[in-house]
Amino acid sequence: MDGHGLSQRRACRLVGIGHSALRYQRRRSSDESVRSRLRELAAQRRRFGYRRLGWLLAHEGHALNHEKLYRLYHEERLMVRRRGGRNGPGVHARR
């Protein structure tokens, strides 16, 4: 930008991005302690979903909102598998 004699705002306008996006730095903290504890709890209680695990984490002092908790739960691939059901009537029904 400096070599071409353009201001940051002008260059961003030409490229089509906001000038605040150029200076953006994310502030997300490291979640390793929460991730490891979430993995431990999920291993102990295999049938618990993210909501019940979040409740257990909250009682241990880890404050997370449901969106962040679900993101961590999903990234760690801790999803509870659905149980297979029986085929209901009408699957092999005669006509």
Secondary structure, 3 states (H helix, E strand, C coil): CCCCCCCHHHHHHHHCCCHHHHCCCCCCCCCHHHHHHHHHHHHHCCCCCHHHHHHHHHHHCCCCCHHHHHHHHHHCCCCCCCCCCCCCCCCCCCC
